[in-house]
Amino acid sequence: MSKQSSRGAPGGRPARFTEAERDAWTGLLRTHSIMVRRMEEMFRARHHLMYGEFEVLLRLSRVPNRRMRISDLAAASLLTSSGMSRLVDRLERAGLVARESAPEDARGANATLTPAGQELLSAAAASDVALAREAFLSLYTRSELEQMGRFWARFLERAGGP
């Protein structure tokens, strides 16, 4: 019989969630789903921007020279390299990023945030903060937010995330 039978999971833990585990896990997943949907709707309505496009503009704004390899943008997201390339194409057509050859790799390309992209990002970021505060952050005390931040940091450290 395998170690992951109906009687238990690896490490000797029961194969089913405890009530606390279930509430924590499903709460995280449902909250994420609701917030992403609300952000998508808000970005589309106010800024004619998809959430993934906002994320790319934000990432570009946080790196030196506001420039990043498209393959690195893809690696930092849930998109494939070709999916990210198509997203960058849309942003380029809108004048929000410029695509440039990567001098260090003749086959690669960089995306650079344009002044128009920075302007749109500034407006969208203000909307993002307002929505996050109104729909999520305002529900918690400062102490709870600090504790939540430590929870996420612990997970990200173990997962090797940024």
BELFENGI-V386115 format. One record per residue. N is the residue number from 1. RES is the residue in one letter. SS is DSSP state (~ for helix, > for strand, _ for the rest). OMEGA is omega in whole degrees, 0 to 359 (999 if undefined). Layout:
n = (N & N)
res = (RES & RES)
ss = (SS & SS)
omega = (OMEGA & OMEGA)
This chain:
n = (1 & 2 & 3 & 4 & 5 & 6 & 7 & 8 & 9 & 10 & 11 & 12 & 13 & 14 & 15 & 16 & 17 & 18 & 19 & 20 & 21 & 22 & 23 & 24 & 25 & 26 & 27 & 28 & 29 & 30 & 31 & 32 & 33 & 34 & 35 & 36 & 37 & 38 & 39 & 40 & 41 & 42 & 43 & 44 & 45 & 46 & 47 & 48 & 49 & 50 & 51 & 52 & 53 & 54 & 55 & 56 & 57 & 58 & 59 & 60 & 61 & 62 & 63 & 64 & 65 & 66 & 67 & 68 & 69 & 70 & 71 & 72 & 73 & 74 & 75 & 76 & 77 & 78 & 79 & 80 & 81 & 82 & 83 & 84 & 85 & 86 & 87 & 88 & 89 & 90 & 91 & 92 & 93 & 94 & 95 & 96 & 97 & 98 & 99 & 100 & 101 & 102 & 103 & 104 & 105 & 106 & 107 & 108 & 109 & 110 & 111 & 112 & 113 & 114 & 115 & 116 & 117 & 118 & 119 & 120 & 121 & 122 & 123 & 124 & 125 & 126 & 127 & 128 & 129 & 130 & 131 & 132 & 133 & 134 & 135 & 136 & 137 & 138 & 139 & 140 & 141 & 142 & 143 & 144 & 145 & 146 & 147 & 148 & 149 & 150 & 151 & 152 & 153 & 154 & 155 & 156 & 157 & 158 & 159 & 160 & 161 & 162)
res = (M & S & K & Q & S & S & R & G & A & P & G & G & R & P & A & R & F & T & E & A & E & R & D & A & W & T & G & L & L & R & T & H & S & I & M & V & R & R & M & E & E & M & F & R & A & R & H & H & L & M & Y & G & E & F & E & V & L & L & R & L & S & R & V & P & N & R & R & M & R & I & S & D & L & A & A & A & S & L & L & T & S & S & G & M & S & R & L & V & D & R & L & E & R & A & G & L & V & A & R & E & S & A & P & E & D & A & R & G & A & N & A & T & L & T & P & A & G & Q & E & L & L & S & A & A & A & A & S & D & V & A & L & A & R & E & A & F & L & S & L & Y & T & R & S & E & L & E & Q & M & G & R & F & W & A & R & F & L & E & R & A & G & G & P)
ss = (_ & _ & _ & _ & _ & _ & _ & _ & _ & ~ & ~ & ~ & _ & _ & _ & _ & _ & _ & ~ & ~ & ~ & ~ & ~ & ~ & ~ & ~ & ~ & ~ & ~ & ~ & ~ & ~ & ~ & ~ & ~ & ~ & ~ & ~ & ~ & ~ & ~ & ~ & ~ & ~ & ~ & ~ & ~ & _ & _ & _ & ~ & ~ & ~ & ~ & ~ & ~ & ~ & ~ & ~ & ~ & ~ & _ & _ & ~ & ~ & ~ & > & > & > & ~ & ~ & ~ & ~ & ~ & ~ & _ & _ & _ & _ & _ & ~ & ~ & ~ & ~ & ~ & ~ & ~ & ~ & ~ & ~ & ~ & ~ & ~ & _ & _ & _ & > & > & > & > & > & > & _ & _ & > & > & > & > & > & > & > & > & > & _ & ~ & ~ & ~ & ~ & ~ & ~ & ~ & ~ & ~ & ~ & ~ & ~ & ~ & ~ & ~ & ~ & ~ & ~ & ~ & ~ & ~ & _ & ~ & ~ & ~ & _ & _ & ~ & ~ & ~ & ~ & ~ & ~ & ~ & ~ & ~ & ~ & ~ & ~ & ~ & ~ & ~ & ~ & ~ & ~ & _ & _ & _)
omega = (182 & 179 & 182 & 179 & 180 & 181 & 182 & 178 & 177 & 179 & 177 & 179 & 177 & 182 & 180 & 177 & 165 & 180 & 180 & 178 & 180 & 181 & 180 & 184 & 181 & 176 & 178 & 183 & 180 & 179 & 178 & 181 & 181 & 183 & 178 & 178 & 178 & 179 & 178 & 181 & 181 & 180 & 180 & 184 & 186 & 190 & 182 & 187 & 174 & 182 & 179 & 177 & 176 & 182 & 179 & 179 & 180 & 179 & 180 & 181 & 186 & 180 & 179 & 179 & 180 & 185 & 180 & 176 & 181 & 178 & 177 & 175 & 179 & 181 & 181 & 181 & 177 & 182 & 171 & 177 & 180 & 176 & 178 & 179 & 177 & 178 & 178 & 176 & 179 & 180 & 179 & 178 & 179 & 180 & 184 & 174 & 173 & 176 & 182 & 174 & 177 & 183 & 182 & 181 & 184 & 180 & 184 & 178 & 176 & 170 & 180 & 178 & 179 & 175 & 177 & 177 & 178 & 180 & 178 & 179 & 180 & 179 & 182 & 180 & 177 & 177 & 179 & 180 & 181 & 180 & 180 & 179 & 185 & 188 & 187 & 189 & 182 & 180 & 188 & 175 & 177 & 180 & 178 & 178 & 178 & 178 & 178 & 178 & 178 & 177 & 182 & 180 & 180 & 179 & 183 & 178 & 181 & 182 & 181 & 180 & 181 & 999)
